[in-house]
């Protein structure tokens, strides 16, 4: 026998003036002259726009996002502390490229090195952190690759902690966006360091290279990168109108270009899209052969939808149950879907679960339900 879904309407469509259908015009994402880019909604995981997002590129100093992620994780696990004294090796001191100007043989607090790496993009600080955590930079890269695998960064490989050029070190715009989102989600206590505009160590003050921190007050991170091989990279995050977007630009032609390109794609995302948090609906639906007449159902955890801006308030929402629900049902069992539609088009299908147990009724109560259903 074919199972027929039970449909329960939750809300009706909000009509516009003159009962005309709402018009939503979503243009193509702006064209930007860069090797690869992506724009990701942090909460829903929806990619709003992208180009060559899975093409492998040299990460340059964006590598330090993973270096920081590993150190943050070990702090969380109790295997490292911000108060650790880190002794600076000759290798760390000699590391080329951007520097925090740490001195060989000196002991520096781990927190200072983290800020030097994140804000000043110090390659020497990155190597010092790697050696402190894992003994050698090579061993630390093993940590980096394991966490990359856990985060689903399937097109990424790390060989060092700093991002200095290496033939076997690569990532993608899509993978970098995943890492940035994980950094914000998993370590909110450390994330404010990414928006700090300058940092002083050893009497030398250096400014954060993310120029959007000065020109757009909704931007609060994350990291820049540059090598001849990589070009100019920038991963940024902005929070506007209860919506957080993450953008990644790889292989741009200069500092001004990567800043302008990032601003364009962020503005596009915020202007034409919105992200809505769907709260647990906690509805009661009929149930048969049970000790109770209704069952509480809802969504599994927090759910976010990214839609055309203004579309959600004009949508319909309905519960589509898996046929007639019958006891026994356990809390957490799948019972159907929440269907969200706009002008007869399905926008999203969200799984519904039972929010409570439903015990099976006795024999005579079940027979009464059978007779009711028959008529």
N, C-alpha and C positions, 0 to 999 in steps of 0.2 A: 504494500500500500504506500502510495506517495505521501511523504510528510508535508503538510501545508503549514507555512509560517503564520503565526498570529501577529498582526500589525496593530500597534497602538500608537496613535498620533499624540505627540507631546505638545507641539506648538504649531501655530498656523503661520502662514506667510504674512509679513508686514507689507501692506501695499503702499505704493508711492502715490503721489498726487495724480489725479485724473485717471487712476487705476492703470496707468501705463507700466509696462515692464521696466525694471531697473536696467540701466545700460552700464556695462563695465567694459572699459577699453584698457587693455593692458598691452602697451607697446613692447616691442622687442627690447632686450637689454641694450644699453648703449655700447657702441663699438669702441673698444679701447685697444691701443697698439701695444700689446704685451704678449709674451709667449704663452701664458696660461693664467687663468683666474677662476675663482669660484666665489659665490655668496651663499652662505649657509645660515638658516635660522637655528639659533642655539638650542631653543626649547623643543621644537618639533622635529629637527633634523632634516627639514625640507631644503633642497637646493633650489634657490630662487633663480639663479643664473650661473652659467659656467661656460668656459671654452678651454679645450685641451686639459681638463681638470685631472685626467688620469695619465698624462704624459710625464715621464720621469725627468726631473730637473735637479740641478745641484741646489741644495738648500741654503748654502752659505750660513750666515749666523742664525737663521731660523732653527738650525740644529740646537741652539741653546734652549729652545722651548722644551725639548726632550731632556736635555741635561738637567734643567730646573725641575721638570716633572719627576725624574728619578730621585733627585735629592729630596724633594717634597715628600715623596712616597716613603722614603726611608726615615724621614723625620716622623711621619705619621705612624710608622711601624715601631718607632722607638729605637731604631738602629743608628740614628744620627740626631744631632741637636743643633739648634741655632747657636748655642754657646760653645760648641766644639772649637778647640784651638787647632787650626790647620797649619802645619808647617810647610812652607813654600819650597819646593824642589828647584833645582837648577833648570830642569826641563820646563817647568811652568813659567819660571822667570824669563827664559829665553824665547818663549812662544811668540811668534810674530803676529802682525796684524794689529787690530784694535787692542788696547791695553787698559788695565786698571792700575798699572804701574806698581805692582806688588814687588817686594824685595826678597831675594833668595835667602833662605835660612831663617826668615822671620816667621813668627806664629801670628795668624790673623783669624779672627772669629769667622765661623762659617757664615753667619748672617751677613757680614760685611762682604764676603766673597760673592754670595748670592746676589746682593744688590749691585755689586760691581759688574757682574756678568749680565744681569737683566737690564740695568739702566745704562751702563756705560758700554755694554757689549764686550767686556774684557775677555779676550781669548786666554790670557794668562790665568784669570780667575776661574774660567771653565776647566782648564787642565788641572789646577790645584784642587778643585772640588772633586773631579773624577778620581784623582790619585788618593785623596783622603777617603773616599767612599769604597773604592775597589782595589787600591794598591797600584794599579796601572791604568792608563787611559784605555788600553785595549780591552782589559777586563770590564771596565765601565761601559764600553760600547756594547758588550754582551747584555748588560742590564737594559740599555737603551733599546736594543732590538727585541728583547723579550716583552717589554712594555708596549712597544709599537705593535707587536703581534696581538697582545691583549686588547688594544684599542681598535683593532681592525685596520691598521695602516699596512695594507697588504702590498703596497708598491713603494715601500720605504726601506732603506738600509742605512745604518749609521756605522761609521768607522772611527770617528773621533768625537770629542765632546764640544769642540769649538766651532766647527763648521768650516775650518780651513779646507782648501780643495783636496779631494781624494777621488780617485777614479771610480771607486766602488761605493761612494756615498751619494745617495739620491733620495728624493721624495717627490710627491705630487701636490698640486693645489688641493685636491680632495683630501688627501691624507693629512696635510698640514691643518686644514680646517677642523678635522676630527680631533687632532692634538690640542688645538687652541680651545675648542669647546670642552674637552676633558679637563684642561688646566683650570678653566673657569668653574666648572662643575665640581671637581674633586678637591680643589684647594682654594676656596673663597677667601681664606684668611691671608693668603699670600698674593692673591691677584692684584690688590691695590699697588704693589710695587711696579707693575707694568705701566702704570700711568704717571709714575713719578718723573718729573721733567728733568731733574738733574741729580747728580750724586757727587759728593766730594770725598776723595780718599788721598792720603799722603799730600794734603794741601793742594790737590789738583781737582778742580770742578769740571765735570764733563756733562754735556746735555744729552738727553735722550734723543735719538735720531729719528723718532717717529714725529714728524712735523704736524701731524693731525692733532696731536695733543694740545697744540697752541691754537689751531684754526677751527676746531670743531669740539665744543665742550661735551658732546655726547660720546666721543671716542675715549675709551679708557684702557687701551692696550693695543697691540701686544708687542710686536718685535719687527725690526728691520734686518736686512742682510744684504751684503754685496761682496761679490768676487768677480773677476773678469769672466770666469766661466759661467757663473750664475746670472750675471746682470744684477739689476736692482730689485730686491724682493721686499714685500711688506705684507704682514698679516695684522689685521686690525679688528677691533670689536667696538661696536657702538650700541648704546641703549637709548631708544626713543619710544615714547608712547607705549610703554609696557611691552616692548618687543626688542630682543637682542639679536643683532646680526653679526656674523663673522665673515670677513672678506680676506681673500688671499690673492695677491698679485705676484706673479713670478716672471722674471726676465724682462723687466721694464728697462727703459733706456736711461733713466736718471732719477735723482732724488725727487725733483719737482714732478716728473712724469708719474712716478709710482704714487705720490701723494694725490695728485689730481685724478688719476685713474681710480684709486680707491674711493675717493670722495664721490665720484660719479656713480659707481656701482652700489655703494651704500645708499646714496640718495634715491636711486632707482628702487631698491628693495623696500625702503621705508615708505616711499610715495605710493607705490602701487600694490603693496601687500600688507597684511596684518596677521598677527598670530594671536589666537584665542585660546585661553585655558578653559577646557571643559571640566567643570566641577563634577564630582560624583553625583549622579542624578538621584540615587536612592529612591527608586520608585517601587510601588507594590503592584504585583501582577497576580492574576488568578492562578491557583494551583489545585489540582484534584488529587484524590486519594491520600490526603494529608490531614494531620491533626489541626491544621490551620487553613483558612480560606485563601490567604494571599501570601506571597513570597517577596521579600525585599531583594531587588536586583540593582546593580550599578556597574560602574566601570572599574577596571583593574588599575588602581593608582592614578597619578596625574596624567592627563592627556592634553596635548596641544595640537591645534590645527592651524596651518598657514594657508590663507585664502586671499583672493582679491580683496583689497580694502573695501569695507562696507558690505561685503557679500553675506557675512554670517548672520547679521541681524535680519536679513530677508530670507533666511533659509527655513526649511521645514525639518523637524526632528521627529523620528518615530522609532519605537521599539519593535524589532522583528524577532519574535520568540521562535525557538525551535519547536514549533507545533504546540500542542497543549501540554503544559508542564504537569508532571505527575511525580508524587513522592515515591521513593525517597530521593532527596537532593541534598548534597553536602555543600557547605559554605565553600565558595571558590569554584564550583562547577560552572562550566560554560552553559549558558541558557539562551543565547541569541546574540543580536547585534543592535547597536544604536546606529540608525541610518540617518545621515544628514544629506538633504538634497536642496538644490536650488534650481527652480524652473524645470523640474522633472529630471534634472541631471544629478547623479549621485556624486557628492563631494567627498564623502568619507563613510567608512563602515568600521565602527569601533566595537570590539568584543564586550558582551555583557556577561557578568558572572553573578551567581547567587551570593548575597551578602550575609546569609544565615542558613542554618540547617533546616530542612523540612522533613520531619519524621513521617513514616508511613502510618496511616490511620488503621483502626481495627477493621475486621472483615465486614461488619454491617455498614460502617461508614463508607467503605470503598464501594459496596454494592449500591448505595444510594447515589454516589457520584456517577457510577456506570449508568444507572437508570436516567439520571439527569442529562448526561451527555447523549444518551440514545434519543431522548425527546427533543 
